[in-house]
Amino acid sequence: MSVTTEAVRTVPAELSLARVHLMRAGYLLMGVGLVLVKWPLLPDAHALPLYEGVTLCLLTAMSLLAFLGLRYPVRLVPLLLLESAWKLLWLALVAVPRAATGTLDAATSDVAANCALVVVILAVTPWRYVWRTYVRAAGDRWR
């Protein structure tokens, strides 16, 4: 039984192999970064304040999906979008106003420094593909 090129090809032709590998680097950064920072907290997750526990579980799940992005970089593009969106929102709505009013404490500064790494994710995201696929293309049917 022969496998056709169409069946094997899962990466859109508009994305070069170099771009796909850059995306993989972004997923690797996300996954490893979260493994190093968040996974050590998992054994004590039950003792964390409610929303810290929620955040820990959410970011741990994101790290698992980021590792899946190493295998399926194009299919996991929405994860890159989520990572970009939440970090940019947090920086704009929390860190920048606190910095502007002089109320930026050490904990907020640490989170802001980590969130500033979003520039890497923004750089590896294939924005033309995102535009064509998620903005310009027809959506899925409702009925």
DSSP file (Angstrom, degrees, kcal/mol; ACC not computed):
  #  RESIDUE AA STRUCTURE BP1 BP2  ACC     N-H-->O    O-->H-N    N-H-->O    O-->H-N    TCO  KAPPA ALPHA  PHI   PSI    X-CA   Y-CA   Z-CA
    1    1 A M              0   0    0      0, 0.0     2,-0.3     0, 0.0     0, 0.0   0.000 360.0 360.0 360.0 125.9    0.0    0.0    0.0
    2    2 A S        -     0   0    0      0, 0.0     2,-0.5     0, 0.0     0, 0.0  -0.703 360.0-137.3 -96.8 147.7    1.5    3.3   -1.0
    3    3 A V        -     0   0    0     -2,-0.3     2,-0.1     3,-0.0     5,-0.0  -0.891  21.4-132.8-102.9 128.0    1.0    6.5    0.9
    4    4 A T     >  -     0   0    0     -2,-0.5     4,-1.4     1,-0.1     3,-0.2  -0.359  18.9-116.4 -76.8 159.7    0.4    9.6   -1.2
    5    5 A T  H  > S+     0   0    0      1,-0.2     4,-2.5     2,-0.2    -1,-0.1   0.868 115.5  58.6 -61.8 -36.5    2.2   12.9   -0.7
    6    6 A E  H  4 S+     0   0    0      1,-0.2    -1,-0.2     2,-0.2    -3,-0.0   0.890 104.3  50.2 -60.8 -40.4   -1.1   14.5    0.3
    7    7 A A  H  4 S+     0   0    0      1,-0.2    -1,-0.2    -3,-0.2    -2,-0.2   0.843 114.9  43.5 -68.5 -32.7   -1.7   12.0    3.1
    8    8 A V  H  < S+     0   0    0     -4,-1.4     2,-0.6    -3,-0.1    -2,-0.2   0.864  95.8  84.9 -80.2 -37.8    1.8   12.6    4.5
    9    9 A R     <  +     0   0    0     -4,-2.5     4,-0.1     1,-0.2    -1,-0.0  -0.542  39.1 154.3 -74.5 114.0    1.8   16.4    4.2
   10   10 A T        +     0   0    0     -2,-0.6    -1,-0.2     2,-0.1    -4,-0.0   0.463  51.3  86.0-113.7  -7.5    0.2   18.1    7.2
   11   11 A V  S    S-     0   0    0     63,-0.1     6,-0.0     1,-0.0     9,-0.0  -0.833  87.0-113.3 -96.4 126.9    2.0   21.4    7.0
   12   12 A P    >   -     0   0    0      0, 0.0     3,-2.0     0, 0.0    -2,-0.1  -0.279  22.3-122.8 -57.2 143.2    0.4   24.0    4.7
   13   13 A A  T 3  S+     0   0    0      1,-0.3    -2,-0.0    -4,-0.1    -4,-0.0   0.776 108.4  67.8 -59.4 -27.2    2.7   24.8    1.7
   14   14 A E  T 3  S+     0   0    0      2,-0.1     2,-0.6     1,-0.0    -1,-0.3   0.672  89.1  74.8 -69.8 -15.2    2.7   28.4    2.7
   15   15 A L  S <  S-     0   0    0     -3,-2.0    -1,-0.0   114,-0.0    59,-0.0  -0.875  79.8-140.6-101.4 121.0    4.7   27.6    5.8
   16   16 A S     >  -     0   0    0     -2,-0.6     4,-2.2     1,-0.1     5,-0.2  -0.304  23.0-113.4 -72.5 161.3    8.4   26.8    5.1
   17   17 A L  H  > S+     0   0    0      1,-0.2     4,-2.4     2,-0.2     5,-0.2   0.870 119.4  56.4 -62.4 -36.0   10.1   24.1    7.0
   18   18 A A  H  > S+     0   0    0      2,-0.2     4,-2.1     1,-0.2    -1,-0.2   0.915 107.0  48.9 -61.7 -42.3   12.3   26.8    8.7
   19   19 A R  H  > S+     0   0    0      2,-0.2     4,-2.2     1,-0.2    -2,-0.2   0.906 110.2  51.2 -63.3 -42.0    9.1   28.5   10.0
   20   20 A V  H  X S+     0   0    0     -4,-2.2     4,-2.1     1,-0.2    -1,-0.2   0.896 109.8  49.6 -63.7 -40.1    7.7   25.3   11.3
   21   21 A H  H  X S+     0   0    0     -4,-2.4     4,-2.1     2,-0.2    -1,-0.2   0.870 108.2  53.6 -67.7 -35.4   11.0   24.6   13.1
   22   22 A L  H  X S+     0   0    0     -4,-2.1     4,-1.9     2,-0.2    -2,-0.2   0.906 107.9  51.0 -62.4 -40.7   10.9   28.1   14.6
   23   23 A M  H  X S+     0   0    0     -4,-2.2     4,-2.5     1,-0.2    -2,-0.2   0.918 107.5  52.9 -61.7 -42.6    7.4   27.3   15.9
   24   24 A R  H  X S+     0   0    0     -4,-2.1     4,-2.7     1,-0.2    -1,-0.2   0.893 105.8  54.1 -59.9 -38.9    8.7   24.2   17.4
   25   25 A A  H  X S+     0   0    0     -4,-2.1     4,-2.5     2,-0.2    -1,-0.2   0.897 108.0  50.5 -61.8 -39.4   11.4   26.3   19.2
   26   26 A G  H  X S+     0   0    0     -4,-1.9     4,-2.4     2,-0.2    -2,-0.2   0.920 110.8  47.7 -63.7 -44.2    8.6   28.4   20.6
   27   27 A Y  H  X S+     0   0    0     -4,-2.5     4,-3.0     2,-0.2    -2,-0.2   0.902 111.4  51.6 -62.6 -40.3    6.7   25.4   21.8
   28   28 A L  H  X S+     0   0    0     -4,-2.7     4,-2.9     2,-0.2     5,-0.4   0.920 109.1  49.9 -63.3 -43.7    9.9   24.0   23.4
   29   29 A L  H  X S+     0   0    0     -4,-2.5     4,-2.2     2,-0.2     5,-0.2   0.935 113.9  45.9 -59.3 -46.8   10.6   27.3   25.2
   30   30 A M  H  X S+     0   0    0     -4,-2.4     4,-2.2     2,-0.2     5,-0.2   0.953 116.5  44.5 -60.6 -50.3    7.0   27.3   26.5
   31   31 A G  H  X S+     0   0    0     -4,-3.0     4,-2.2     2,-0.2    -2,-0.2   0.942 117.6  41.2 -63.2 -51.1    7.1   23.7   27.6
   32   32 A V  H  X S+     0   0    0     -4,-2.9     4,-2.5    -5,-0.2     5,-0.2   0.908 113.5  54.2 -66.6 -41.4   10.5   23.6   29.2
   33   33 A G  H  X S+     0   0    0     -4,-2.2     4,-2.0    -5,-0.4     5,-0.2   0.923 112.2  43.7 -58.0 -45.0   10.0   27.0   30.9
   34   34 A L  H  X>S+     0   0    0     -4,-2.2     4,-2.7    -5,-0.2     5,-1.4   0.854 110.5  55.4 -71.1 -34.1    6.8   25.8   32.5
   35   35 A V  H  <5S+     0   0    0     -4,-2.2     4,-0.3    -5,-0.2    -2,-0.2   0.927 112.7  43.2 -61.0 -43.6    8.3   22.5   33.5
   36   36 A L  H  <5S+     0   0    0     -4,-2.5    -2,-0.2    -5,-0.1    -1,-0.2   0.870 126.1  30.6 -70.6 -36.9   11.1   24.3   35.3
   37   37 A V  H  <5S+     0   0    0     -4,-2.0    -3,-0.2    -5,-0.2    -2,-0.2   0.871 131.0  24.0 -93.2 -40.5    8.9   26.9   37.0
   38   38 A K  T ><5S+     0   0    0     -4,-2.7     3,-1.7    -5,-0.2     4,-0.5   0.839 106.0  67.0-101.3 -37.7    5.5   25.3   37.6
   39   39 A W  G > <S+     0   0    0     -5,-1.4     3,-1.6     1,-0.3    -3,-0.1   0.857  93.8  61.1 -59.5 -36.3    5.9   21.5   37.7
   40   40 A P  G 3  S+     0   0    0      0, 0.0    -1,-0.3     0, 0.0     4,-0.2   0.755 101.8  56.2 -61.4 -19.4    7.9   21.6   41.0
   41   41 A L  G X  S+     0   0    0     -3,-1.7     3,-1.1     1,-0.2    -2,-0.2   0.611  82.8  89.2 -84.5 -12.2    4.8   23.2   42.6
   42   42 A L  G X  S+     0   0    0     -3,-1.6     3,-1.9    -4,-0.5     4,-0.3   0.856  77.5  59.3 -58.7 -41.3    2.4   20.4   41.6
   43   43 A P  G 3  S+     0   0    0      0, 0.0     3,-0.3     0, 0.0    -1,-0.3   0.807 113.9  39.4 -60.4 -25.8    2.9   18.2   44.7
   44   44 A D  G X  S+     0   0    0     -3,-1.1     3,-1.5    -4,-0.2     4,-0.5   0.159  80.1 114.2-106.3  17.9    1.7   21.1   46.9
   45   45 A A  G X  S+     0   0    0     -3,-1.9     3,-1.3     1,-0.3    -1,-0.2   0.851  70.7  61.3 -58.0 -36.0   -1.1   22.3   44.6
   46   46 A H  G 3  S+     0   0    0     -4,-0.3    -1,-0.3    -3,-0.3    -2,-0.1   0.749 103.2  51.1 -63.7 -23.1   -3.8   21.3   47.1
   47   47 A A  G <  S+     0   0    0     -3,-1.5    -1,-0.3     2,-0.0    -2,-0.2   0.493  89.0 102.6 -94.0  -4.4   -2.3   23.7   49.6
   48   48 A L  S <  S-     0   0    0     -3,-1.3     5,-0.1    -4,-0.5    -3,-0.0  -0.404  86.1 -91.6 -76.2 153.4   -2.2   26.8   47.3
   49   49 A P    >>  -     0   0    0      0, 0.0     4,-2.4     0, 0.0     3,-0.6  -0.310  51.4 -98.5 -57.0 153.2   -4.8   29.6   47.5
   50   50 A L  H 3> S+     0   0    0      1,-0.3     4,-2.1     2,-0.2     5,-0.1   0.865 119.2  38.8 -47.1 -58.3   -7.6   28.9   45.1
   51   51 A Y  H 3> S+     0   0    0      1,-0.2     4,-2.3     2,-0.2    -1,-0.3   0.757 112.7  56.5 -74.5 -22.3   -6.7   31.0   42.1
   52   52 A E  H <> S+     0   0    0     -3,-0.6     4,-2.4     2,-0.2    -1,-0.2   0.886 109.3  48.0 -68.9 -37.9   -3.0   30.2   42.4
   53   53 A G  H  X S+     0   0    0     -4,-2.4     4,-2.4     2,-0.2    -2,-0.2   0.898 111.4  49.7 -66.0 -40.9   -4.0   26.5   42.2
   54   54 A V  H  X S+     0   0    0     -4,-2.1     4,-2.6    -5,-0.2    -2,-0.2   0.939 112.3  47.6 -61.3 -47.3   -6.1   27.2   39.2
   55   55 A T  H  X S+     0   0    0     -4,-2.3     4,-2.8     1,-0.2     5,-0.3   0.907 110.6  52.2 -61.6 -42.8   -3.3   29.1   37.5
   56   56 A L  H  X S+     0   0    0     -4,-2.4     4,-2.1     1,-0.2    -1,-0.2   0.929 112.3  44.9 -59.8 -46.2   -0.8   26.3   38.3
   57   57 A C  H  X S+     0   0    0     -4,-2.4     4,-2.3     2,-0.2    -2,-0.2   0.899 113.4  50.6 -66.9 -39.9   -3.1   23.7   36.7
   58   58 A L  H  X S+     0   0    0     -4,-2.6     4,-2.2     1,-0.2    -2,-0.2   0.935 113.2  44.6 -62.5 -47.0   -3.8   25.9   33.7
   59   59 A L  H  X S+     0   0    0     -4,-2.8     4,-1.8     2,-0.2    -1,-0.2   0.837 111.4  53.8 -69.8 -31.9   -0.2   26.6   33.0
   60   60 A T  H  X S+     0   0    0     -4,-2.1     4,-1.8    -5,-0.3    -1,-0.2   0.922 109.2  48.6 -65.7 -42.9    0.7   22.9   33.6
   61   61 A A  H  X S+     0   0    0     -4,-2.3     4,-2.2     1,-0.2    -2,-0.2   0.900 109.0  53.8 -62.0 -40.0   -1.9   21.9   31.0
   62   62 A M  H  X S+     0   0    0     -4,-2.2     4,-2.3     1,-0.2    -1,-0.2   0.875 105.4  53.9 -62.2 -36.2   -0.4   24.5   28.6
   63   63 A S  H  X S+     0   0    0     -4,-1.8     4,-1.9     2,-0.2    -1,-0.2   0.901 107.7  49.9 -65.8 -38.8    3.0   23.0   29.0
   64   64 A L  H  X S+     0   0    0     -4,-1.8     4,-1.6     1,-0.2    -2,-0.2   0.916 112.3  47.1 -64.4 -42.1    1.7   19.6   28.0
   65   65 A L  H  X S+     0   0    0     -4,-2.2     4,-1.6     1,-0.2    -2,-0.2   0.855 107.3  57.8 -66.6 -34.3    0.0   21.1   25.0
   66   66 A A  H  X S+     0   0    0     -4,-2.3     4,-0.6     1,-0.2    -1,-0.2   0.903 105.4  49.9 -62.6 -39.9    3.2   22.9   24.1
   67   67 A F  H >X S+     0   0    0     -4,-1.9     3,-0.9     1,-0.2     4,-0.6   0.867 107.5  53.6 -66.6 -34.1    5.1   19.6   24.0
   68   68 A L  H >X S+     0   0    0     -4,-1.6     4,-2.3     1,-0.2     3,-0.9   0.828  99.3  65.0 -65.0 -30.7    2.3   18.3   21.7
   69   69 A G  H 3< S+     0   0    0     -4,-1.6    -1,-0.2     1,-0.2    -2,-0.2   0.716  88.4  67.2 -64.6 -21.2    3.1   21.3   19.6
   70   70 A L  H << S+     0   0    0     -3,-0.9    -1,-0.2    -4,-0.6    -2,-0.2   0.876 111.0  34.4 -64.4 -35.7    6.6   19.9   18.9
   71   71 A R  H << S+     0   0    0     -3,-0.9    -2,-0.2    -4,-0.6    -1,-0.2   0.855 134.3  26.4 -84.7 -38.6    4.9   17.1   17.0
   72   72 A Y     X  +     0   0    0     -4,-2.3     4,-1.5     1,-0.1    -1,-0.2  -0.603  68.5 162.6-125.3  69.3    2.0   19.2   15.5
   73   73 A P  T  4 S+     0   0    0      0, 0.0    -1,-0.1     0, 0.0    -4,-0.1   0.854  77.0  44.5 -62.1 -36.5    3.2   22.7   15.3
   74   74 A V  T >4 S+     0   0    0      1,-0.2     3,-1.6     2,-0.2    -2,-0.1   0.912 110.9  52.5 -75.9 -41.4    0.6   24.0   12.9
   75   75 A R  T 34 S+     0   0    0      1,-0.3    -1,-0.2     2,-0.1    -6,-0.1   0.784 109.0  52.1 -64.1 -26.0   -2.3   22.3   14.6
   76   76 A L  T >X S+     0   0    0     -4,-1.5     3,-1.7     1,-0.2     4,-1.0   0.225  70.5 114.3 -97.5  14.4   -1.4   23.9   17.9
   77   77 A V  H X>  +     0   0    0     -3,-1.6     4,-2.0     1,-0.3     3,-0.6   0.868  69.4  64.8 -52.1 -38.9   -1.2   27.5   16.6
   78   78 A P  H 3> S+     0   0    0      0, 0.0     4,-2.4     0, 0.0    -1,-0.3   0.817  96.3  58.0 -56.9 -27.1   -4.1   28.4   18.8
   79   79 A L  H <> S+     0   0    0     -3,-1.7     4,-2.6     2,-0.2    -2,-0.2   0.898 104.5  49.8 -67.2 -39.6   -1.9   27.7   21.8
   80   80 A L  H <X S+     0   0    0     -4,-1.0     4,-2.3    -3,-0.6    -1,-0.2   0.893 111.2  50.2 -62.8 -38.8    0.6   30.3   20.6
   81   81 A L  H  X S+     0   0    0     -4,-2.0     4,-2.9     2,-0.2    -2,-0.2   0.909 110.7  48.3 -66.2 -42.2   -2.3   32.7   20.2
   82   82 A L  H  X S+     0   0    0     -4,-2.4     4,-2.7     2,-0.2     5,-0.3   0.933 111.8  49.6 -62.5 -46.0   -3.5   32.0   23.8
   83   83 A E  H  X S+     0   0    0     -4,-2.6     4,-1.6     1,-0.2     5,-0.2   0.915 114.9  44.5 -59.4 -44.0    0.0   32.4   25.2
   84   84 A S  H  X S+     0   0    0     -4,-2.3     4,-2.5    -5,-0.2     5,-0.3   0.930 114.0  49.8 -65.8 -45.7    0.4   35.7   23.3
   85   85 A A  H  X S+     0   0    0     -4,-2.9     4,-2.5     1,-0.2     5,-0.2   0.932 112.1  44.3 -63.3 -48.5   -3.1   37.0   24.3
   86   86 A W  H  X S+     0   0    0     -4,-2.7     4,-2.5     1,-0.2    -1,-0.2   0.904 116.1  46.8 -68.3 -37.6   -2.9   36.3   28.0
   87   87 A K  H  X S+     0   0    0     -4,-1.6     4,-2.7    -5,-0.3    -1,-0.2   0.923 114.0  46.6 -70.1 -42.2    0.6   37.7   28.4
   88   88 A L  H  X S+     0   0    0     -4,-2.5     4,-2.6    -5,-0.2     5,-0.2   0.911 114.0  49.0 -65.1 -41.0   -0.1   40.8   26.4
   89   89 A L  H  X S+     0   0    0     -4,-2.5     4,-3.0    -5,-0.3     5,-0.3   0.937 112.3  47.8 -61.8 -46.1   -3.3   41.4   28.3
   90   90 A W  H  X>S+     0   0    0     -4,-2.5     4,-2.3    -5,-0.2     5,-1.6   0.927 113.4  47.6 -62.6 -44.3   -1.7   40.9   31.6
   91   91 A L  I  <>S+     0   0    0     -4,-2.7     5,-2.9     3,-0.2    -1,-0.2   0.935 118.0  41.5 -60.8 -45.6    1.2   43.3   30.7
   92   92 A A  I  <5S+     0   0    0     -4,-2.6    -2,-0.2    -5,-0.2    -1,-0.2   0.864 124.4  34.4 -71.5 -37.3   -1.2   45.9   29.4
   93   93 A L  I  <5S+     0   0    0     -4,-3.0    -3,-0.2    -5,-0.2    -2,-0.2   0.675 134.2  16.0 -96.5 -18.6   -3.8   45.7   32.1
   94   94 A V  I  X5S+     0   0    0     -4,-2.3     4,-1.8    -5,-0.3    -3,-0.2   0.740 124.9  39.0-118.0 -60.0   -1.7   44.9   35.2
   95   95 A A  I  ><S+     0   0    0     -5,-1.6     4,-2.7     2,-0.2     5,-0.2   0.939 115.5  47.1 -67.4 -49.8    2.0   45.6   34.8
   96   96 A V  H  ><S+     0   0    0     -5,-2.9     4,-2.6    -6,-0.2     5,-0.2   0.931 113.2  47.8 -63.2 -46.7    2.0   48.8   32.8
   97   97 A P  H  > S+     0   0    0      0, 0.0     4,-1.7     0, 0.0     6,-0.2   0.907 113.8  48.2 -60.9 -38.5   -0.6   50.6   35.0
   98   98 A R  H  X>S+     0   0    0     -4,-1.8     5,-2.4     2,-0.2     6,-0.6   0.909 112.5  48.3 -67.0 -39.8    1.2   49.6   38.2
   99   99 A A  H ><5S+     0   0    0     -4,-2.7     3,-0.8     1,-0.2    -1,-0.2   0.904 110.5  52.3 -64.4 -39.7    4.5   50.7   36.7
  100  100 A A  H 3<5S+     0   0    0     -4,-2.6    -1,-0.2     1,-0.2    -2,-0.2   0.816 114.4  41.7 -67.0 -30.9    2.9   54.0   35.6
  101  101 A T  H 3<5S-     0   0    0     -4,-1.7    -1,-0.2    -5,-0.2    -2,-0.2   0.408 113.3-115.0 -97.4   2.4    1.6   54.7   39.1
  102  102 A G  T <<5S+     0   0    0     -3,-0.8    -3,-0.2    -4,-0.6    -4,-0.1   0.714  84.9 115.4  75.3  20.4    4.7   53.5   40.9
  103  103 A T      < +     0   0    0     -5,-2.4     2,-0.9    -6,-0.2    -4,-0.2   0.059  31.0 130.9-109.5  24.3    3.0   50.5   42.6
  104  104 A L        -     0   0    0     -6,-0.6     2,-0.1    -5,-0.1    -9,-0.0  -0.690  40.0-167.0 -81.3 107.5    5.0   47.8   40.8
  105  105 A D     >  -     0   0    0     -2,-0.9     4,-2.3     1,-0.1     5,-0.2  -0.292  35.9 -95.1 -89.3 178.5    6.2   45.5   43.6
  106  106 A A  H  > S+     0   0    0      1,-0.2     4,-2.2     2,-0.2     5,-0.1   0.890 122.4  50.6 -63.3 -41.7    8.8   42.7   43.3
  107  107 A A  H  > S+     0   0    0      1,-0.2     4,-2.1     2,-0.2    -1,-0.2   0.918 112.4  46.5 -64.4 -42.9    6.3   39.9   42.7
  108  108 A T  H  > S+     0   0    0      1,-0.2     4,-2.6     2,-0.2    -1,-0.2   0.879 110.6  53.8 -66.7 -37.1    4.7   41.8   39.9
  109  109 A S  H  X S+     0   0    0     -4,-2.3     4,-2.3     2,-0.2    -2,-0.2   0.896 107.6  50.9 -62.8 -40.4    8.1   42.7   38.4
  110  110 A D  H  X S+     0   0    0     -4,-2.2     4,-2.1     2,-0.2    -2,-0.2   0.932 112.2  45.5 -63.2 -45.8    9.0   39.0   38.3
  111  111 A V  H  X S+     0   0    0     -4,-2.1     4,-2.9     1,-0.2    -2,-0.2   0.903 111.8  53.2 -64.7 -39.8    5.8   38.1   36.5
  112  112 A A  H  X S+     0   0    0     -4,-2.6     4,-1.8     1,-0.2    -1,-0.2   0.898 107.4  51.2 -62.0 -40.2    6.3   41.0   34.1
  113  113 A A  H  < S+     0   0    0     -4,-2.3     4,-0.5     2,-0.2    -1,-0.2   0.915 112.6  46.0 -63.8 -41.8    9.8   39.8   33.3
  114  114 A N  H >< S+     0   0    0     -4,-2.1     3,-1.2     1,-0.2    -2,-0.2   0.910 112.8  50.0 -65.8 -41.6    8.5   36.3   32.6
  115  115 A C  H >< S+     0   0    0     -4,-2.9     3,-2.0     1,-0.3    -1,-0.2   0.777  96.3  70.6 -69.1 -25.2    5.6   37.7   30.5
  116  116 A A  T >< S+     0   0    0     -4,-1.8     3,-1.6     1,-0.3    -1,-0.3   0.734  80.7  75.9 -64.2 -20.1    8.0   39.9   28.5
  117  117 A L  T X>  +     0   0    0     -3,-1.2     3,-1.8    -4,-0.5     4,-0.8   0.540  66.8  93.9 -67.6  -3.9    9.3   36.7   26.9
  118  118 A V  H <>  +     0   0    0     -3,-2.0     4,-2.9     1,-0.3    -1,-0.3   0.738  66.4  76.6 -58.9 -21.4    6.1   36.8   24.9
  119  119 A V  H <> S+     0   0    0     -3,-1.6     4,-1.8     1,-0.2    -1,-0.3   0.849  91.5  53.3 -59.8 -31.7    8.2   38.6   22.3
  120  120 A V  H <> S+     0   0    0     -3,-1.8     4,-1.8     2,-0.2    -1,-0.2   0.936 110.1  45.7 -67.1 -45.6    9.7   35.1   21.4
  121  121 A I  H  X S+     0   0    0     -4,-0.8     4,-1.4     1,-0.2    -2,-0.2   0.904 111.8  52.1 -64.9 -40.9    6.2   33.6   20.9
  122  122 A L  H  < S+     0   0    0     -4,-2.9    -1,-0.2     1,-0.2    -2,-0.2   0.873 109.7  51.0 -60.9 -36.4    5.1   36.7   18.9
  123  123 A A  H  < S+     0   0    0     -4,-1.8    -1,-0.2    -5,-0.2    -2,-0.2   0.838 112.9  43.2 -72.2 -33.1    8.2   36.2   16.7
  124  124 A V  H  < S+     0   0    0     -4,-1.8    -1,-0.2  -102,-0.1    -2,-0.2   0.623  88.4 103.7 -90.5 -11.8    7.7   32.5   16.0
  125  125 A T  S  < S-     0   0    0     -4,-1.4     2,-1.7    -5,-0.2     3,-0.1  -0.541  76.1-128.9 -71.5 129.8    3.9   32.8   15.3
  126  126 A P     >  -     0   0    0      0, 0.0     4,-2.4     0, 0.0     3,-0.2  -0.586  31.6-179.4 -80.5  85.9    3.1   32.6   11.6
  127  127 A W  H  > S+     0   0    0     -2,-1.7     4,-2.8     1,-0.2     5,-0.2   0.823  75.6  53.0 -63.5 -36.4    1.0   35.7   11.5
  128  128 A R  H  > S+     0   0    0      2,-0.2     4,-2.6     1,-0.2    -1,-0.2   0.924 111.9  47.2 -63.4 -41.9    0.1   35.6    7.8
  129  129 A Y  H  > S+     0   0    0     -3,-0.2     4,-2.9     2,-0.2     5,-0.3   0.920 112.0  50.4 -62.7 -44.5   -1.1   32.0    8.2
  130  130 A V  H  X>S+     0   0    0     -4,-2.4     4,-2.9     2,-0.2     5,-0.7   0.930 111.5  48.8 -58.9 -46.1   -3.1   33.1   11.3
  131  131 A W  I  X>S+     0   0    0     -4,-2.8     5,-2.8     1,-0.2     4,-1.3   0.942 116.5  41.1 -60.0 -49.6   -4.7   35.9    9.4
  132  132 A R  I  <>S+     0   0    0     -4,-2.6     5,-1.2     3,-0.2    -1,-0.2   0.877 123.4  38.3 -67.4 -37.9   -5.6   33.7    6.4
  133  133 A T  I  <5S+     0   0    0     -4,-2.9    -2,-0.2    -5,-0.2    -3,-0.2   0.883 129.2  23.7 -84.4 -40.5   -6.8   30.8    8.5
  134  134 A Y  I  <5S+     0   0    0     -4,-2.9    -3,-0.2    -5,-0.3    -2,-0.1   0.628 132.9  27.3-106.3 -15.9   -8.5   32.3   11.5
  135  135 A V  I  <<S+     0   0    0     -4,-1.3    -3,-0.2    -5,-0.7    -4,-0.1   0.799 127.1  30.1-110.8 -52.1   -9.6   35.8   10.2
  136  136 A R  I   <S+     0   0    0     -5,-2.8    -4,-0.2    -6,-0.2    -3,-0.2   0.833  98.8  86.9 -83.6 -34.7  -10.1   35.7    6.4
  137  137 A A  S   <S-     0   0    0     -5,-1.2     2,-0.1    -6,-0.4    -4,-0.0  -0.263  90.6 -93.6 -69.2 153.5  -11.2   32.1    5.8
  138  138 A A        -     0   0    0      1,-0.1    -1,-0.1     3,-0.0     3,-0.1  -0.390  45.3-121.2 -63.1 141.4  -14.8   31.1    6.1
  139  139 A G        -     0   0    0      1,-0.2    -1,-0.1    -3,-0.1     2,-0.1  -0.220  36.1 -79.2 -77.3 172.4  -15.7   29.8    9.5
  140  140 A D        -     0   0    0      1,-0.1    -1,-0.2     2,-0.0     2,-0.0  -0.397  58.7 -94.2 -69.4 151.0  -17.1   26.4   10.3
  141  141 A R        -     0   0    0      1,-0.1    -1,-0.1    -3,-0.1    -3,-0.0  -0.306  21.6-150.4 -69.3 151.4  -20.8   25.9    9.6
  142  142 A W              0   0    0     -3,-0.1    -1,-0.1     1,-0.1    -2,-0.0   0.686 360.0 360.0 -93.0 -23.5  -23.4   26.5   12.4
  143  143 A R              0   0    0      0, 0.0    -1,-0.1     0, 0.0    -2,-0.1   0.342 360.0 360.0-130.0 360.0  -26.0   24.0   11.1
